[in-house]
Amino acid sequence: MKKTAIVLIMAVLFQGLAFAQLKLGVKAGANISNLSGYTSQDLINDVKGANSYQFGILAKVKLGDFICLQPEVLLSMKGAELANDQSSAALNALSGLMGGEPIPNSLHLKTTYLEVPLNIQAGIGLGSLARVYGQVSPYLSYLIADDIDGAEDFYAAYKDFLSDYDGQPLNSFDYGIGLGAGVEVLFLQLSVKYDFSLNEFKEVPALGGLLDDVNPLFSSLKHRNLSISLAFLF
């Protein structure tokens, strides 16, 4: 009886997968990323975008004639350029609290996330070989690496300094939602998507002491990312 039940369950699952038209794939693309939101004018004068890349795997599940679900697992590199004019007393005070470590004029922040978006696609077919679609993409990311290019010693000192307050200079998790569109032709899928982070890049209170009214470098900033990617389905 148990064997019969297992066989029936497996048959239903395989039939469901066949009906859903499951496809797997690999993808890669470019990231044009930035950090958006409030920055302390005492520490940062300007924030500009930076270019990077992403790559990973996907599974596309077709549900009926118009809807597809496409979960992905990606390595996504993001970043930004943070600039200061070296004229702030708070900037000098922060340097002093870090043991005199000089703060560069330009900070090229580089981060690497393990990102899991769920793309909910609604589209129409263009004949039997092509499809165009729009998509909504909630996502969850985990920070696996971060650095400031060309200023590694400063960043290490900054992390050590912040560890006296709450242990980590950056949030480990990020989450948000993306909006995008794409076209699929045969086994190729070209997509464009803009992601809005809903979590602050770093949430910490004012530093206190000499920096009582100054937030840390990344406080209140959120990721923004435009991705252009190409996937190969099989």
C-alpha positions as a Python dict, from the first residue, in 0.01 Angstrom:
ca = {
    (1, 'M'): (0, 0, 0),
    (2, 'K'): (281, 241, 90),
    (3, 'K'): (470, 159, -232),
    (4, 'T'): (156, 225, -434),
    (5, 'A'): (107, 562, -263),
    (6, 'I'): (471, 660, -329),
    (7, 'V'): (440, 563, -695),
    (8, 'L'): (120, 768, -730),
    (9, 'I'): (280, 1073, -562),
    (10, 'M'): (586, 1052, -788),
    (11, 'A'): (366, 1017, -1094),
    (12, 'V'): (167, 1327, -995),
    (13, 'L'): (488, 1524, -935),
    (14, 'F'): (641, 1425, -1269),
    (15, 'Q'): (314, 1499, -1447),
    (16, 'G'): (302, 1840, -1277),
    (17, 'L'): (657, 1920, -1383),
    (18, 'A'): (583, 1817, -1738),
    (19, 'F'): (272, 2035, -1742),
    (20, 'A'): (467, 2324, -1592),
    (21, 'Q'): (738, 2291, -1859),
    (22, 'L'): (1042, 2320, -1635),
    (23, 'K'): (1362, 2456, -1788),
    (24, 'L'): (1702, 2517, -1631),
    (25, 'G'): (1956, 2774, -1733),
    (26, 'V'): (2266, 2979, -1669),
    (27, 'K'): (2290, 3357, -1689),
    (28, 'A'): (2539, 3641, -1669),
    (29, 'G'): (2521, 4014, -1705),
    (30, 'A'): (2628, 4363, -1609),
    (31, 'N'): (2537, 4555, -1294),
    (32, 'I'): (2516, 4934, -1284),
    (33, 'S'): (2481, 4993, -910),
    (34, 'N'): (2462, 5278, -663),
    (35, 'L'): (2380, 5365, -303),
    (36, 'S'): (2082, 5596, -259),
    (37, 'G'): (1949, 5782, 43),
    (38, 'Y'): (2066, 6019, 313),
    (39, 'T'): (2440, 6067, 360),
    (40, 'S'): (2603, 6269, 635),
    (41, 'Q'): (2742, 6581, 471),
    (42, 'D'): (3002, 6584, 746),
    (43, 'L'): (3163, 6269, 605),
    (44, 'I'): (3047, 6214, 246),
    (45, 'N'): (2992, 6488, -12),
    (46, 'D'): (2885, 6279, -309),
    (47, 'V'): (2787, 5923, -405),
    (48, 'K'): (2824, 5797, -762),
    (49, 'G'): (2743, 5469, -929),
    (50, 'A'): (2983, 5189, -1023),
    (51, 'N'): (2979, 4911, -1283),
    (52, 'S'): (3017, 4543, -1202),
    (53, 'Y'): (2867, 4206, -1299),
    (54, 'Q'): (2654, 3908, -1195),
    (55, 'F'): (2628, 3540, -1288),
    (56, 'G'): (2443, 3230, -1172),
    (57, 'I'): (2184, 2962, -1239),
    (58, 'L'): (1806, 2963, -1282),
    (59, 'A'): (1498, 2747, -1314),
    (60, 'K'): (1206, 2859, -1529),
    (61, 'V'): (863, 2711, -1458),
    (62, 'K'): (586, 2789, -1704),
    (63, 'L'): (242, 2806, -1540),
    (64, 'G'): (-20, 2822, -1812),
    (65, 'D'): (-3, 3040, -2121),
    (66, 'F'): (100, 3373, -1968),
    (67, 'I'): (272, 3326, -1629),
    (68, 'C'): (621, 3196, -1550),
    (69, 'L'): (810, 3170, -1224),
    (70, 'Q'): (1187, 3200, -1250),
    (71, 'P'): (1385, 3160, -927),
    (72, 'E'): (1757, 3230, -955),
    (73, 'V'): (2072, 3191, -747),
    (74, 'L'): (2329, 3457, -836),
    (75, 'L'): (2663, 3597, -735),
    (76, 'S'): (2602, 3969, -771),
    (77, 'M'): (2877, 4229, -741),
    (78, 'K'): (2766, 4582, -649),
    (79, 'G'): (2933, 4902, -541),
    (80, 'A'): (2953, 5280, -541),
    (81, 'E'): (3200, 5569, -535),
    (82, 'L'): (3183, 5780, -216),
    (83, 'A'): (3370, 6111, -224),
    (84, 'N'): (3469, 6367, 40),
    (85, 'D'): (3658, 6697, 17),
    (86, 'Q'): (3876, 6641, 328),
    (87, 'S'): (3757, 6972, 483),
    (88, 'S'): (3531, 6835, 756),
    (89, 'A'): (3627, 6848, 1122),
    (90, 'A'): (3416, 6533, 1177),
    (91, 'L'): (3622, 6356, 909),
    (92, 'N'): (3943, 6447, 1093),
    (93, 'A'): (3790, 6337, 1423),
    (94, 'L'): (3694, 6000, 1274),
    (95, 'S'): (4048, 5957, 1144),
    (96, 'G'): (4182, 6035, 1490),
    (97, 'L'): (3953, 5780, 1656),
    (98, 'M'): (4084, 5518, 1412),
    (99, 'G'): (4442, 5575, 1526),
    (100, 'G'): (4525, 5839, 1269),
    (101, 'E'): (4442, 5621, 967),
    (102, 'P'): (4402, 5864, 673),
    (103, 'I'): (4061, 5870, 500),
    (104, 'P'): (4091, 5873, 118),
    (105, 'N'): (3917, 6138, -90),
    (106, 'S'): (3748, 5866, -300),
    (107, 'L'): (3616, 5540, -158),
    (108, 'H'): (3534, 5273, -418),
    (109, 'L'): (3312, 5033, -224),
    (110, 'K'): (3292, 4680, -369),
    (111, 'T'): (3048, 4417, -236),
    (112, 'T'): (2964, 4061, -336),
    (113, 'Y'): (2623, 3913, -255),
    (114, 'L'): (2472, 3568, -284),
    (115, 'E'): (2136, 3679, -423),
    (116, 'V'): (1813, 3481, -463),
    (117, 'P'): (1548, 3662, -670),
    (118, 'L'): (1209, 3514, -758),
    (119, 'N'): (1109, 3657, -1095),
    (120, 'I'): (731, 3650, -1148),
    (121, 'Q'): (690, 3695, -1523),
    (122, 'A'): (374, 3778, -1722),
    (123, 'G'): (416, 3768, -2098),
    (124, 'I'): (277, 3689, -2438),
    (125, 'G'): (411, 3474, -2716),
    (126, 'L'): (524, 3612, -3051),
    (127, 'G'): (457, 3307, -3260),
    (128, 'S'): (602, 2977, -3140),
    (129, 'L'): (964, 3086, -3104),
    (130, 'A'): (961, 3409, -2903),
    (131, 'R'): (806, 3568, -2595),
    (132, 'V'): (808, 3916, -2440),
    (133, 'Y'): (735, 3968, -2071),
    (134, 'G'): (735, 4202, -1776),
    (135, 'Q'): (838, 4087, -1432),
    (136, 'V'): (824, 4166, -1061),
    (137, 'S'): (1116, 4025, -864),
    (138, 'P'): (1132, 4012, -484),
    (139, 'Y'): (1481, 3914, -371),
    (140, 'L'): (1692, 3826, -69),
    (141, 'S'): (2072, 3873, -58),
    (142, 'Y'): (2350, 3767, 176),
    (143, 'L'): (2674, 3968, 190),
    (144, 'I'): (2974, 3736, 143),
    (145, 'A'): (3251, 3989, 70),
    (146, 'D'): (3310, 4363, 95),
    (147, 'D'): (3608, 4593, 54),
    (148, 'I'): (3716, 4941, -52),
    (149, 'D'): (3935, 4913, -359),
    (150, 'G'): (4272, 5082, -311),
    (151, 'A'): (4206, 5164, 56),
    (152, 'E'): (4208, 4824, 221),
    (153, 'D'): (4406, 4938, 528),
    (154, 'F'): (4160, 5222, 592),
    (155, 'Y'): (3861, 4989, 556),
    (156, 'A'): (4011, 4734, 797),
    (157, 'A'): (4069, 5010, 1053),
    (158, 'Y'): (3716, 5142, 999),
    (159, 'K'): (3570, 4795, 1062),
    (160, 'D'): (3772, 4756, 1380),
    (161, 'F'): (3654, 5098, 1497),
    (162, 'L'): (3285, 5020, 1433),
    (163, 'S'): (3313, 4681, 1603),
    (164, 'D'): (3324, 4872, 1933),
    (165, 'Y'): (2963, 4984, 1862),
    (166, 'D'): (2771, 4690, 1717),
    (167, 'G'): (3015, 4434, 1580),
    (168, 'Q'): (2967, 4476, 1205),
    (169, 'P'): (3010, 4780, 978),
    (170, 'L'): (2758, 4650, 722),
    (171, 'N'): (2431, 4457, 732),
    (172, 'S'): (2476, 4094, 632),
    (173, 'F'): (2131, 4064, 472),
    (174, 'D'): (1962, 4276, 210),
    (175, 'Y'): (1616, 4243, 59),
    (176, 'G'): (1405, 4433, -189),
    (177, 'I'): (1207, 4419, -509),
    (178, 'G'): (1292, 4452, -876),
    (179, 'L'): (1093, 4560, -1180),
    (180, 'G'): (1194, 4458, -1529),
    (181, 'A'): (1116, 4328, -1875),
    (182, 'G'): (1267, 4091, -2125),
    (183, 'V'): (1245, 3897, -2445),
    (184, 'E'): (1297, 3525, -2498),
    (185, 'V'): (1391, 3382, -2838),
    (186, 'L'): (1439, 3006, -2870),
    (187, 'F'): (1683, 2921, -2587),
    (188, 'L'): (1808, 3274, -2517),
    (189, 'Q'): (1657, 3520, -2267),
    (190, 'L'): (1759, 3886, -2257),
    (191, 'S'): (1633, 4086, -1958),
    (192, 'V'): (1664, 4431, -1802),
    (193, 'K'): (1577, 4482, -1435),
    (194, 'Y'): (1601, 4761, -1176),
    (195, 'D'): (1627, 4654, -811),
    (196, 'F'): (1520, 4869, -515),
    (197, 'S'): (1663, 4765, -180),
    (198, 'L'): (1418, 4797, 110),
    (199, 'N'): (1686, 4754, 376),
    (200, 'E'): (1945, 5009, 480),
    (201, 'F'): (2299, 4917, 384),
    (202, 'K'): (2395, 4988, 742),
    (203, 'E'): (2172, 5073, 1040),
    (204, 'V'): (2364, 5214, 1335),
    (205, 'P'): (2307, 5510, 1566),
    (206, 'A'): (2526, 5817, 1579),
    (207, 'L'): (2878, 5732, 1687),
    (208, 'G'): (2878, 5942, 2004),
    (209, 'G'): (3164, 6126, 2168),
    (210, 'L'): (3342, 6357, 1924),
    (211, 'L'): (3104, 6236, 1651),
    (212, 'D'): (2781, 6274, 1849),
    (213, 'D'): (2582, 6415, 1555),
    (214, 'V'): (2755, 6222, 1276),
    (215, 'N'): (2639, 5891, 1128),
    (216, 'P'): (2891, 5637, 997),
    (217, 'L'): (2996, 5644, 632),
    (218, 'F'): (2725, 5409, 501),
    (219, 'S'): (2437, 5493, 734),
    (220, 'S'): (2087, 5522, 579),
    (221, 'L'): (2206, 5425, 229),
    (222, 'K'): (2022, 5161, 24),
    (223, 'H'): (2126, 4964, -282),
    (224, 'R'): (1994, 5055, -627),
    (225, 'N'): (2096, 4831, -917),
    (226, 'L'): (2025, 4818, -1290),
    (227, 'S'): (2110, 4478, -1439),
    (228, 'I'): (2126, 4375, -1804),
    (229, 'S'): (2162, 4000, -1841),
    (230, 'L'): (2158, 3717, -2092),
    (231, 'A'): (2045, 3366, -1999),
    (232, 'F'): (2090, 3036, -2181),
    (233, 'L'): (1800, 2793, -2127),
    (234, 'F'): (1818, 2416, -2174),
}
